[in-house]
């Protein structure tokens, strides 16, 4: 399956450059050879069909080689977010049952701190290799587990099979009209489904080139536009704002870009217009970790004509808007967006109840409110789920509240998002204090327990949390308290 596509490109165009990374160039022949030898090393260590192998690191070719090697063996790659705390990483490693963890050099200490018993740590840059084993991976084999924060306070591992990744790649190739002549600049983290699967994997399966940056840096991005002249890239609103507000923006030559993907549920229209005024279509991509993620998207022409819409169902995906009972709604009426297609996950790892709650008759329940207009375009309205999106990172308040409950001087508390000019929104804790309460101590309590981007940016004390007659937190009132607390001197 996926590995066979790469082998075919190596056969037909062996000398075409597949990956550029920090001055090094890997042709498709290099890529296929390296992935095959890595698969051999994994097989020699006892990794076979269904076994889990994890990766932790900033963007690096080793992650893409590992994905291809796992596809060849029928093994499963568990991609970890390097921004998580050791305890969070350990949970994912234990929950998935990963037998190996490949970590890049800068993440070795974090990997060692998170490593559970029974899991072996390998250097990602120089793992053991051996002769390529037989290719046994099939389209129905699970290939990728991506952990997404959960509303219950524990992350869930979305399982994508080889068929799902190929379907998503075809969605991406159609979305961007990808050809072998394209060069994709990947600067967003491949530890996320978007950075990995919206453009990067689709480009490689199309025989195109990928210019891989270890992490996003605005100067490096502008340098790449001037020197490498990429044709496509993927951004999130926080990154878009950093570029637009950068001193080099006004004189930057964007003419090499024929399109930018925007991976977020809602991209501020002024940011879209800033790029489109320079002739670069900003093509919104809507979806979730569970959907590959490409589910609803804009082609370039429609992106220019209808900024703000999230587009139409992707090539191999269906979408609908339903009421609370799951009945489809007519155009113009808001409801929950549901998605169905081969790109959608097969399940949550080791979580049958969560899987059953997320998939209704084969439709993935996004928890997002939206509508479809008379012409078939979809528009994002709001989130049903109590989700905070900060700088492109998903934060579930339940996960933060689980730590908040144990913080010193806190009788009870709740977490919500507060608008932020740089990050879009940030988490804020509203608490009822008890003896010994100190806001700074509460903030310090999160160190080492959660990733820093999940830490509350402020702690606001109140005499009582706003609740309904049934005792549920009133989210609108909570958000108002968070905003007012920020406004007070």
Long-range contacts (C-beta under 8 A, 24 or more apart in sequence): 1-71, 1-137, 1-138, 1-139, 1-141, 1-162, 1-163, 1-166, 2-67, 2-68, 2-71, 2-137, 2-143, 2-162, 2-165, 2-166, 2-201, 2-205, 3-35, 3-39, 3-68, 3-69, 3-71, 3-72, 3-135, 3-137, 4-135, 5-166, 5-205, 6-31, 6-32, 6-35, 6-68, 6-204, 6-205, 7-32, 7-135, 9-204, 9-207, 12-207, 13-180, 13-207, 16-180, 16-207, 16-209, 17-209, 18-204, 18-209, 18-210, 19-61, 19-64, 19-204, 19-209, 19-210, 19-212, 20-209, 20-210, 20-211, 20-212, 20-228, 21-60, 21-61, 21-211, 21-212, 21-214, 22-214, 24-61, 26-61, 28-207, 31-64, 31-65, 31-68, 31-204, 32-68, 34-65, 35-65, 35-68, 35-69, 35-72, 36-69, 36-72, 36-132, 37-129, 37-130, 37-131, 37-132, 38-65, 38-66, 38-68, 38-69, 38-127, 38-129, 39-68, 39-69, 39-70, 39-72, 39-73, 39-132, 39-133, 40-129, 40-130, 40-131, 40-132, 40-133, 41-127, 41-128, 41-129, 41-130, 42-69, 42-70, 42-73, 42-75, 42-100, 43-73, 43-130, 43-133, 44-128, 44-130, 45-100, 45-120, 45-128, 46-99, 47-73, 47-75, 47-99, 47-100, 48-73, 48-74, 48-75, 49-73, 49-74, 49-75, 49-136, 49-137, 49-141, 50-74, 50-75, 50-76, 50-141, 50-142, 51-75, 51-76, 51-99, 52-76, 52-77, 52-78, 52-96, 52-97, 52-98, 52-99, 52-145, 53-77, 53-78, 53-98, 53-99, 53-100, 53-101, 53-102, 54-78, 54-79, 54-80, 54-92, 54-93, 54-96, 54-98, 54-100, 54-101, 54-102, 54-119, 55-79, 55-80, 55-101, 55-102, 55-103, 55-124, 56-80, 56-82, 56-89, 56-101, 56-102, 56-103, 56-104, 56-107, 56-110, 56-111, 56-114, 57-82, 57-102, 57-103, 57-104, 57-106, 57-107, 57-124, 58-82, 58-104, 58-106, 58-107, 58-189, 58-214, 58-215, 59-186, 59-187, 59-189, 59-190, 59-195, 59-212, 59-213, 59-214, 59-215, 60-104, 60-124, 60-125, 60-212, 60-214, 61-212, 62-102, 62-104, 62-124, 62-125, 62-127, 63-124, 63-190, 63-196, 64-190, 64-200, 64-201, 64-204, 66-102, 66-124, 67-143, 67-144, 67-201, 70-137, 70-143, 71-137, 71-141, 71-143, 71-162, 72-132, 72-133, 72-135, 72-136, 72-137, 73-133, 73-136, 73-137, 74-136, 74-137, 74-138, 74-141, 75-137, 76-141, 76-142, 76-143, 76-144, 76-145, 76-159, 77-143, 77-144, 77-145, 78-145, 78-147, 78-157, 79-144, 79-145, 79-146, 79-190, 79-191, 79-196, 80-147, 80-191, 81-147, 81-189, 81-191, 81-192, 81-451, 82-107, 82-110, 82-189, 82-191, 83-191, 83-393, 83-451, 83-452, 83-453, 84-450, 84-451, 85-448, 85-449, 85-450, 85-451, 86-110, 86-113, 86-114, 86-448, 87-114, 87-448, 87-449, 88-155, 88-450, 88-451, 89-114, 90-114, 90-115, 90-116, 91-154, 91-155, 92-147, 92-155, 92-157, 93-119, 95-147, 95-155, 95-157, 95-349, 95-350, 96-145, 96-157, 96-349, 102-127, 137-162, 138-162, 139-163, 139-166, 142-346, 145-349, 146-192, 146-193, 146-289, 148-288, 148-289, 148-290, 148-394, 149-394, 149-395, 149-396, 149-399, 150-354, 150-396, 150-398, 150-399, 151-385, 151-386, 151-396, 151-398, 152-354, 152-398, 153-396, 153-398, 153-399, 153-401, 153-402, 154-399, 155-399, 156-348, 156-349, 156-351, 156-354, 157-348, 157-349, 157-350, 157-351, 158-193, 158-289, 158-290, 158-345, 158-348, 158-349, 159-345, 159-346, 159-347, 159-348, 159-349, 160-292, 160-345, 160-346, 161-346, 163-342, 164-292, 164-342, 164-343, 164-344, 164-345, 164-346, 165-197, 165-201, 165-292, 166-205, 167-292, 167-316, 167-317, 167-341, 167-342, 167-343, 168-197, 168-201, 168-202, 168-291, 168-292, 168-293, 168-294, 168-343, 169-197, 169-201, 169-202, 169-205, 169-206, 170-202, 170-315, 170-316, 171-202, 171-292, 171-294, 171-295, 171-297, 171-314, 171-315, 171-316, 171-317, 171-343, 172-197, 172-198, 172-199, 172-201, 172-202, 172-203, 172-294, 173-202, 173-205, 173-206, 174-314, 174-315, 175-261, 175-283, 175-285, 175-294, 175-297, 175-298, 175-299, 175-314, 175-315, 176-202, 176-232, 176-259, 176-261, 176-283, 177-299, 177-300, 178-202, 178-203, 178-206, 178-208, 178-232, 179-206, 179-208, 180-206, 180-207, 180-208, 181-208, 181-231, 182-206, 182-208, 182-209, 182-231, 182-232, 183-208, 183-209, 183-210, 183-211, 183-228, 183-229, 183-230, 183-231, 183-232, 184-208, 184-209, 184-210, 184-211, 184-230, 184-231, 184-232, 184-233, 184-234, 185-211, 185-213, 185-221, 185-224, 185-228, 185-230, 185-232, 185-233, 186-210, 186-211, 186-212, 186-213, 186-233, 186-234, 187-213, 187-215, 187-216, 187-217, 187-220, 187-221, 187-233, 187-234, 187-239, 188-216, 188-234, 188-235, 188-236, 188-239, 188-263, 188-392, 189-215, 192-289, 192-392, 193-288, 193-289, 193-292, 193-293, 194-234, 194-236, 194-263, 194-285, 194-293, 194-392, 195-234, 195-263, 197-292, 197-293, 197-294, 198-234, 198-261, 198-263, 198-285, 198-293, 198-294, 199-232, 199-233, 199-234, 199-261, 203-232, 218-242, 218-243, 218-246, 218-248, 219-248, 222-246, 222-248, 222-252, 225-252, 225-253, 225-254, 225-256, 225-257, 226-252, 226-253, 229-256, 230-256, 230-257, 231-256, 231-257, 231-258, 231-259, 232-257, 232-258, 232-259, 232-260, 232-261, 233-257, 233-260, 233-261, 234-260, 234-261, 234-262, 234-263, 234-285, 235-260, 235-261, 235-262, 235-263, 236-262, 236-263, 236-264, 236-391, 236-392, 237-262, 237-264, 237-266, 237-267, 237-268, 237-271, 237-392, 237-424, 238-391, 238-392, 238-422, 238-423, 238-424, 239-392, 240-267, 240-271, 240-274, 240-275, 240-282, 241-271, 241-422, 244-271, 244-274, 244-275, 254-278, 254-279, 254-280, 255-279, 258-300, 259-283, 259-300, 259-303, 261-285, 263-293, 263-392, 264-389, 264-392, 265-310, 265-368, 265-380, 265-383, 265-389, 266-380, 269-307, 269-308, 272-303, 272-307, 272-308, 273-307, 276-303, 276-304, 276-307, 282-307, 283-311, 284-309, 284-310, 284-311, 285-311, 286-310, 286-311, 286-337, 286-378, 286-380, 287-314, 287-339, 288-364, 288-366, 289-345, 290-344, 290-345, 290-358, 290-364, 291-317, 291-339, 291-341, 291-343, 291-344, 291-345, 291-364, 292-343, 292-344, 292-345, 294-343, 295-319, 295-339, 295-341, 295-343, 295-344, 296-337, 296-339, 296-378, 302-377, 306-377, 308-379, 309-373, 309-377, 309-378, 309-379, 310-370, 310-377, 310-378, 310-379, 310-380, 311-377, 311-378, 312-376, 312-377, 312-378, 313-378, 314-341, 314-343, 316-341, 316-342, 316-343, 317-341, 317-343, 317-344, 319-372, 319-378, 320-363, 320-372, 321-370, 321-371, 321-372, 321-378, 326-360, 326-361, 326-363, 329-371, 331-371, 331-372, 331-373, 331-374, 332-371, 332-372, 332-373, 332-374, 333-371, 334-369, 334-370, 334-371, 334-381, 335-369, 335-370, 335-371, 336-365, 336-366, 336-367, 336-368, 336-369, 336-370, 336-384, 337-366, 337-368, 337-369, 337-370, 337-378, 337-380, 338-363, 338-364, 338-365, 338-366, 339-363, 339-364, 339-366, 340-364, 386-416, 386-475, 388-415, 388-416, 388-417, 388-425, 388-426, 388-427, 389-417, 389-424, 389-425, 390-417, 390-420, 390-423, 390-424, 390-425, 390-426, 390-427, 390-453, 391-422, 391-423, 391-424, 391-453, 393-453, 393-454, 395-427, 395-453, 395-454, 397-427, 399-450, 399-454, 400-427, 400-429, 400-446, 400-450, 400-454, 400-455, 400-456, 403-445, 403-446, 403-449, 403-450, 404-429, 404-431, 404-442, 404-456, 406-445, 407-441, 407-442, 407-445, 407-446, 408-436, 408-437, 408-438, 408-441, 408-442, 408-445, 409-433, 409-434, 409-435, 409-436, 409-437, 409-438, 409-441, 409-442, 410-434, 410-437, 410-442, 412-465, 413-465, 414-465, 414-473, 414-478, 415-456, 416-475, 416-478, 416-479, 416-482, 417-479, 417-482, 418-457, 418-458, 418-479, 418-482, 418-483, 418-486, 419-483, 420-457, 426-457, 427-454, 427-455, 427-456, 427-457, 428-456, 428-457, 428-458, 428-459, 428-460, 428-482, 428-485, 428-486, 429-456, 429-458, 429-459, 429-460, 430-460, 430-462, 430-465, 430-478, 430-481, 430-482, 430-485, 431-459, 431-460, 431-461, 431-462, 432-461, 432-462, 432-463, 432-464, 432-465, 433-461, 437-461, 458-482, 458-485, 458-486, 460-485
